[in-house]
Amino acid sequence: MKQLSMKDIAILDAFPTYSYQKTILEVGCGDGKLDFYLANMGFRVHGTDIDLSKLGIKRLWSAKAGNPTFQKANIFDLSSFPVKSASVVIASEILEHLPGWKLALVHLIALANVRLIITVPHERSFFSLDHINFWHDFQFKAGFGYINEFINLCKPFSTSITKIRTKPEDVEMGQYAYLIVVDKRQGLND
């Protein structure tokens, strides 16, 4: 099994500590590394992604290392998902690729029963030609969205945003990602 990245560890640290059903939906699971780790911890894991075989990406899916399930899914079509909801939904490094990221966020919130955990790059950290959305700390910076917009879009739920490093060399390169945690148990009766 591959070692978890610093970003994966930050995602795990964002999991609820209180009692909840241990069902996980990862939207954009890539090779499934985090899904296998969670399955081995006793979570019931559903990984979804677009068809990555065209890009030469092979999945780690194997019955030997836990039992996550995988299905192709489209975030703009909730009926394409293997489950209607999960306790924790993870969407790591996907919103920067989507032209309709706000609708995707609405769908991610709908899929999460307890907590939604999202990561997106800070500014142009980890720049890739297929990144079309960028976020910054300040409201008025040309070409960037304001990261606090997530707080407004996720209302009435409690939302926290933290900057994280994803690998050791991020310090030298000045790169960050945002870790956005939406807790659906907070904010409903406040």
N, C-alpha and C positions, 0 to 999 in steps of 0.2 A: 504494500500500500504506500502511495506517495505521501510525503510529509506535508502537513498543512502549512499554508502560507500565513504571514502575519495578518492578512486581510481575513482569512478563514477563521483565525483565532479571535479576531475582533467581532466577527459575526457570532461565533459561539458565545462570547462574553455578553452579547446582547440578548441572549435567550432569556425568557422569563425564569425567575427562580421559584415562583409559586407553582402550585399543582395545576396541571392542565393535561389534556390528552396529548400524547406524544406523536402527533401526526405532523409531518413536515412536507411542504410543497416548495421545491426549488424551481423557480422560473429562470431559464437560461443556465442550466446545470453544466454545460460544457462536457468535460470528460467524466464527471460524476465523482470526483475525488472527495468533495465534502459530503456528498450523499452516502458514500460507502462508510465514511467515518461515523456519520450520524446513525446509519443502520447498525453498525457494530456497537454503538452505544445503547441500542434498544429502541430507537425511534422507528416509526413506520414512515418511510420516505418515498415520495413521488417526485421524480426528476422530470422536467420537461425542457425542451429546447426546439429550435428549428432544426432542419436536417443539415447537420454539419459535415456529413460525409463528403459533400461536394468540395469542401475546403480542406479535405485531407485529415480532419480531426477524428481520431478513433476514440471510442468510449472505453472506459475501464469496466463496464458492466459485466459482472460474473457472479454466479450463484455462490462461489466460494467465499466471497468477502461480504457477507451480509446479504440482505435481500431487498435492496431498493428496486423500485419499478421505474421504467423510463417510457415516455411517450412523447411524440412530436406534438407540439401545441402552438397556438397562436394567441398571444395576449389580447388581441382585438376580437377574439371569438371565445368567450368563456366556455361554450359547449365543447371545445376541443380539449379541455383539460380532463385528466383522469379522475379528479375529485372535484366536487362543487365547492369545497372549502377545506382548510387545514388549520390547525392551531397556530402554526408559525409558517409564514410565507417568506421566502428569501428571494430577492431579486438583486443579484450582485453584478454590477457592470453591464446593465442592459438598457437603461433609459437613455443613455447618451447616444444610442444607435437608432432610436425610434422617432420618426417624424411626428407621431401623435402621442408623445410621452405623457401628456396630462391625462388622456383617456386611458392609457396603460396604467397609470397610477390609480385611477378610479377603480379599474378592474382588480388591481393587486389588493387594494383595500377591501374590496368585496370578497376576495378569496380568503382573506385572513380572519380567523375567529378571535385570536388573542393578540398576536403581534405580527407586524410586517417589518422586515429588516431589509434595507436597501443600501447599496453603495453606488456612488457615482464619482467620477474624477473631479478634483478641484481644478478649476480653470482648464488648461490644456495639458495637465499632467497626464502621462501615459497616452499622449496624442496618437491617434490612429486615423487614417483617412476615412474610415467609416463612422467616426464620431461626428454627429451633427448637432448635438446639444452640449452646452458648456455652462457651468455654474460658478459663481464667485461670491465672496463674502459681502460685497457692496451692492447696493440696489442699482446704482447707475454706472455701469461699466460697459462700454460698447461691445457688443458681440457676445455678452454673457447673460445668463439668467441669474436672478437673485436667489441664493440657496434658501433663504427664509420663506420663499414662496411655497415650499413644501409644507411649512407649518400651516399656512392658510388653506392650502388644497386638502389637507388631511383633517381639518376640523370636522367634528367636535372632539376628535381623539387627541390624546397627549402625544406630542411629537418632539423628539430630541434630535439634534444634529451635532455631530462631533467630527473633527478632522482626525484621520488616522494615517499612519504610514503603512504601506503594504509590503515593503521589503526593506532590508537593511540599507541598501544604497539610496533609498528615497531621501535620507537626510542630506547626503552630498548633492543630490540632484534637485532638492527643494520641491519634491513631489508629495502630494497628499491625495487622499480620497475623502469623501464625506461618507460617514456612516449615519444613516437616517433610520431612526427607530420609531415606529408608530405603535402605540399601545392602545388597543381597542377597549381594554377594561378601564382605562382612565379617561376622564373627560365626559362620560355619559351623564353622570349625576352630579357634577360639580356645580 
